[in-house]
Amino acid sequence: MFKAFTQHPASVGESYFEHMGMAFGFAATLAVGAVCCALHGIFPFAFQTSGSRRIRALYVRMVTHRAPHRPEPAAADDHAAGAYI
């Protein structure tokens, strides 16, 4: 049972708690971005680049700054898209 909690984090070079922290950080960034996008929908003059800026920053953190041993996400694999969170 313990392996279910540690296998994926280990596959991306993190401990369970490191992985939890990264996932919470991504979630917080996404939540702020979602609020900015919703407000931009109501007020088009506000938050014009906030959502896209956060998406780019998350991409850099999640994909381009990964350690070399970590696998790249497979585009065709549905599970792979969420495998790096």
C-alpha positions as CSV (number, residue, x, y, z in Angstrom):
1,M,0.0,0.0,0.0
2,F,2.8,2.4,0.9
3,K,4.2,1.9,-2.6
4,A,1.1,3.5,-4.1
5,F,2.0,6.8,-2.4
6,T,5.7,6.7,-3.3
7,Q,6.1,5.1,-6.7
8,H,5.0,8.1,-8.8
9,P,6.8,10.8,-6.8
10,A,10.0,8.6,-7.0
11,S,9.5,8.3,-10.8
12,V,9.9,12.1,-11.1
13,G,12.8,12.3,-8.6
14,E,10.8,13.6,-5.6
15,S,9.8,12.4,-2.2
16,Y,6.2,12.1,-1.3
17,F,6.2,15.4,0.6
18,E,8.2,17.2,-2.1
19,H,5.7,16.0,-4.7
20,M,2.8,17.1,-2.5
21,G,4.3,20.5,-2.2
22,M,4.9,20.8,-5.9
23,A,1.3,19.7,-6.6
24,F,-0.1,22.2,-4.1
25,G,2.0,24.9,-5.7
26,F,0.7,24.1,-9.1
27,A,-2.9,23.9,-7.8
28,A,-2.6,27.4,-6.2
29,T,-1.2,28.9,-9.3
30,L,-4.0,27.4,-11.4
31,A,-6.6,28.6,-9.0
32,V,-5.3,32.2,-9.1
33,G,-5.1,31.9,-12.9
34,A,-8.7,30.6,-13.1
35,V,-10.0,33.6,-11.0
36,C,-8.0,36.0,-13.2
37,C,-9.5,34.4,-16.4
38,A,-13.0,34.5,-14.9
39,L,-12.6,38.2,-14.0
40,H,-11.1,38.9,-17.4
41,G,-14.3,37.4,-19.0
42,I,-16.4,39.9,-17.0
43,F,-14.0,42.9,-17.2
44,P,-12.1,42.5,-20.6
45,F,-9.8,45.4,-19.7
46,A,-8.5,43.6,-16.5
47,F,-6.1,40.7,-16.2
48,Q,-5.3,40.6,-19.9
49,T,-2.2,38.5,-19.6
50,S,-2.5,37.0,-16.1
51,G,-3.9,33.6,-17.1
52,S,-1.5,33.0,-20.0
53,R,1.4,34.2,-18.0
54,R,0.7,31.6,-15.2
55,I,0.3,28.8,-17.8
56,R,3.7,29.7,-19.3
57,A,5.3,29.8,-15.9
58,L,3.8,26.4,-15.0
59,Y,5.0,24.9,-18.2
60,V,8.5,26.1,-17.5
61,R,8.3,24.6,-13.9
62,M,6.7,21.4,-14.9
63,V,8.3,20.5,-18.3
64,T,11.4,22.6,-19.3
65,H,13.1,22.6,-15.8
66,R,12.7,18.9,-15.1
67,A,15.8,16.9,-14.1
68,P,17.3,15.0,-17.0
69,H,16.2,11.5,-15.7
70,R,12.6,12.5,-15.7
71,P,10.6,11.3,-18.7
72,E,8.9,13.8,-21.0
73,P,5.1,13.7,-21.1
74,A,3.6,11.5,-23.9
75,A,1.1,13.5,-25.9
76,A,-1.0,10.5,-26.8
77,D,-1.2,9.0,-23.3
78,D,-4.1,10.5,-21.4
79,H,-2.6,9.4,-18.0
80,A,0.7,11.1,-18.9
81,A,-0.8,14.5,-19.0
82,G,-1.6,14.3,-15.3
83,A,1.4,12.2,-14.4
84,Y,3.7,15.2,-13.7
85,I,1.5,16.9,-11.2
